[in-house]
Amino acid sequence: MSDPVRTLLTGATGTLGRALRPRLVEAGHDVRAASRSPRSAADGVEWVELDLADGTGLPEALEGVDVVVHAASAPRGDSEAVDVRGTERLLEAAAAEGVSNVCYVSIVGVDRIPLSYYEHKREAERLVEERPVPSTIVRATQFHSFAFELLETVSRLPIWPLPTAVRIQPVDVGEVAAAICERATLEPAGRVPPVGGPEVRTVRELASAYREAKGLGRPIVRLPVPGSAAAAFRNGEATCPDRAVGTVSWEAWLSRRLDS
Ligand SMILES: NC(=O)c1ccc[n+]([C@@H]2O[C@H](COP(=O)([O-])OP(=O)(O)OC[C@H]3O[C@@H](n4cnc5c(N)ncnc54)[C@H](OP(=O)(O)O)[C@@H]3O)[C@@H](O)[C@H]2O)c1
């Protein structure tokens, strides 16, 4: 019997990381989960401390690793330091360790939507492709939880001002985790087809379904958002309708989420 693949999972505490952990363990990986605040060993994974913004813990995290699943990111923090420079540090250390495959998680539309976070993700993709360590890049559309969090922030308001014409293709994070798990092997695959949710939906449609599921009667009003990034979202640049591989609809996800 061959040895299990030893896999470092960055961003192991995040939305995607939490979905990846059990799937990687179930797929037979020997999982090392990384966080700036590591947990004590549990759920069949080994925890290590890793801060990509300054490299704390990087050599220890990578020791003996075959595959890296890189899901750490700072969408609301310093994404230049974490997503760009942190990815660069990780790639250098992975190359030195002789890692077989760095599997990088990115977002559909990072090359088409002029948001600084997306520009940093695009730069990280470029580094992943250019550096000598073998790699795989998997892009995904927005997770259902992303839309849910946006709607939760307006749900207490008497009227809901929203960028109603924005179009996204929300996907179940478990389905994204399953697709990434399939790519987390000793065989790097380069840029692979993205993972999109089952349907492209407007924010108005998502908000209406959320309002109905919550039994609320608030008016939804269009919030005009100027600028080219908002226009790109309205144009559907964050979607990949030809890769609608997810099967869990927004309504099905919502009902599961609100029942839990
Ligand atoms: N959310 C979406 O809708 C979506 C859609 C498509 C693709 N993606 C991509 O999927 C990946 C995961 O996204 P997510 O939504 O799961 O992210 P998330 O919930 O915001 O989690 C971010 C993770 O990054 C880690 N992290 C942050 N700063 C760090 C640092 N300085 N050093 C090391 N780790 C750090 C955090 O760990 P600690 O705080 O424990 O250190 C956390 O585990 C990202 O690359 C994102 O771009 C997300």
The ligand as an SDF file (V2000), in Angstrom:
LIG
                    3D

 48 52  0  0  0  0  0  0  0  0999 V2000
  -16.1030   33.2470   -0.4190 N   0  0  0  0  0  0  0  0  0  0  0  0
  -16.4020   33.0970   -1.7110 C   0  0  0  0  0  0  0  0  0  0  0  0
  -17.5420   33.3310   -2.1440 O   0  0  0  0  0  0  0  0  0  0  0  0
  -15.3340   32.6000   -2.6730 C   0  0  0  0  0  0  0  0  0  0  0  0
  -15.6880   32.2990   -3.9910 C   0  0  0  0  0  0  0  0  0  0  0  0
  -14.7180   31.7970   -4.8690 C   0  0  0  0  0  0  0  0  0  0  0  0
  -13.4080   31.6350   -4.4380 C   0  0  0  0  0  0  0  0  0  0  0  0
  -13.0870   31.9830   -3.1520 N   0  0  0  0  0  0  0  0  0  0  0  0
  -11.6750   31.8070   -2.7470 C   0  0  0  0  0  0  0  0  0  0  0  0
  -11.6260   30.6870   -1.8870 O   0  0  0  0  0  0  0  0  0  0  0  0
  -10.5810   30.8600   -0.9230 C   0  0  0  0  0  0  0  0  0  0  0  0
  -11.1580   30.6830    0.4630 C   0  0  0  0  0  0  0  0  0  0  0  0
  -12.1510   31.6780    0.6600 O   0  0  0  0  0  0  0  0  0  0  0  0
  -13.0290   31.6980    2.0010 P   0  0  0  0  0  0  0  0  0  0  0  0
  -14.2800   32.4190    1.6790 O   0  0  0  0  0  0  0  0  0  0  0  0
  -13.0680   30.3230    2.5990 O   0  0  0  0  0  0  0  0  0  0  0  0
  -12.1280   32.6380    2.9160 O   0  0  0  0  0  0  0  0  0  0  0  0
  -12.3970   33.0560    4.4350 P   0  0  0  0  0  0  0  0  0  0  0  0
  -13.5930   32.3760    4.9880 O   0  0  0  0  0  0  0  0  0  0  0  0
  -12.3230   34.5610    4.4720 O   0  0  0  0  0  0  0  0  0  0  0  0
  -11.1210   32.4470    5.1860 O   0  0  0  0  0  0  0  0  0  0  0  0
   -9.8710   32.9950    4.9810 C   0  0  0  0  0  0  0  0  0  0  0  0
   -8.8360   32.0290    5.5250 C   0  0  0  0  0  0  0  0  0  0  0  0
   -7.5480   32.6070    5.2870 O   0  0  0  0  0  0  0  0  0  0  0  0
   -6.7930   32.5230    6.4660 C   0  0  0  0  0  0  0  0  0  0  0  0
   -5.8910   33.6750    6.5480 N   0  0  0  0  0  0  0  0  0  0  0  0
   -6.2200   34.9960    6.5480 C   0  0  0  0  0  0  0  0  0  0  0  0
   -5.1060   35.7360    6.7180 N   0  0  0  0  0  0  0  0  0  0  0  0
   -4.0590   34.8690    6.8260 C   0  0  0  0  0  0  0  0  0  0  0  0
   -2.6680   35.0220    7.0300 C   0  0  0  0  0  0  0  0  0  0  0  0
   -2.0960   36.2400    7.1980 N   0  0  0  0  0  0  0  0  0  0  0  0
   -1.8820   33.9170    7.0700 N   0  0  0  0  0  0  0  0  0  0  0  0
   -2.4440   32.6770    6.9430 C   0  0  0  0  0  0  0  0  0  0  0  0
   -3.7580   32.4560    6.7670 N   0  0  0  0  0  0  0  0  0  0  0  0
   -4.5610   33.5550    6.7110 C   0  0  0  0  0  0  0  0  0  0  0  0
   -7.7840   32.5180    7.6140 C   0  0  0  0  0  0  0  0  0  0  0  0
   -7.2180   31.7520    8.6670 O   0  0  0  0  0  0  0  0  0  0  0  0
   -6.9510   32.2660   10.1810 P   0  0  0  0  0  0  0  0  0  0  0  0
   -7.7880   33.5190   10.3880 O   0  0  0  0  0  0  0  0  0  0  0  0
   -7.3940   31.1000   11.0220 O   0  0  0  0  0  0  0  0  0  0  0  0
   -5.4930   32.5050   10.2210 O   0  0  0  0  0  0  0  0  0  0  0  0
   -8.9670   31.7590    7.0130 C   0  0  0  0  0  0  0  0  0  0  0  0
   -8.8370   30.3740    7.2370 O   0  0  0  0  0  0  0  0  0  0  0  0
  -10.0090   32.2530   -1.1760 C   0  0  0  0  0  0  0  0  0  0  0  0
   -8.8660   32.1410   -1.9760 O   0  0  0  0  0  0  0  0  0  0  0  0
  -11.1090   32.9620   -1.9500 C   0  0  0  0  0  0  0  0  0  0  0  0
  -10.6030   33.9510   -2.8120 O   0  0  0  0  0  0  0  0  0  0  0  0
  -14.0040   32.4270   -2.2600 C   0  0  0  0  0  0  0  0  0  0  0  0
  1  2  1  0
  2  3  2  0
  2  4  1  0
  4  5  1  0
  4 48  2  0
  5  6  2  0
  6  7  1  0
  7  8  2  0
  8  9  1  0
  8 48  1  0
  9 10  1  0
  9 46  1  0
 10 11  1  0
 11 12  1  0
 11 44  1  0
 12 13  1  0
 13 14  1  0
 14 15  2  0
 14 16  1  0
 14 17  1  0
 17 18  1  0
 18 19  2  0
 18 20  1  0
 18 21  1  0
 21 22  1  0
 22 23  1  0
 23 24  1  0
 23 42  1  0
 24 25  1  0
 25 26  1  0
 25 36  1  0
 26 27  1  0
 26 35  1  0
 27 28  2  0
 28 29  1  0
 29 30  1  0
 29 35  2  0
 30 31  1  0
 30 32  2  0
 32 33  1  0
 33 34  2  0
 34 35  1  0
 36 37  1  0
 36 42  1  0
 37 38  1  0
 38 39  2  0
 38 40  1  0
 38 41  1  0
 42 43  1  0
 44 45  1  0
 44 46  1  0
 46 47  1  0
M  CHG  2   8   1  16  -1
M  END
$$$$
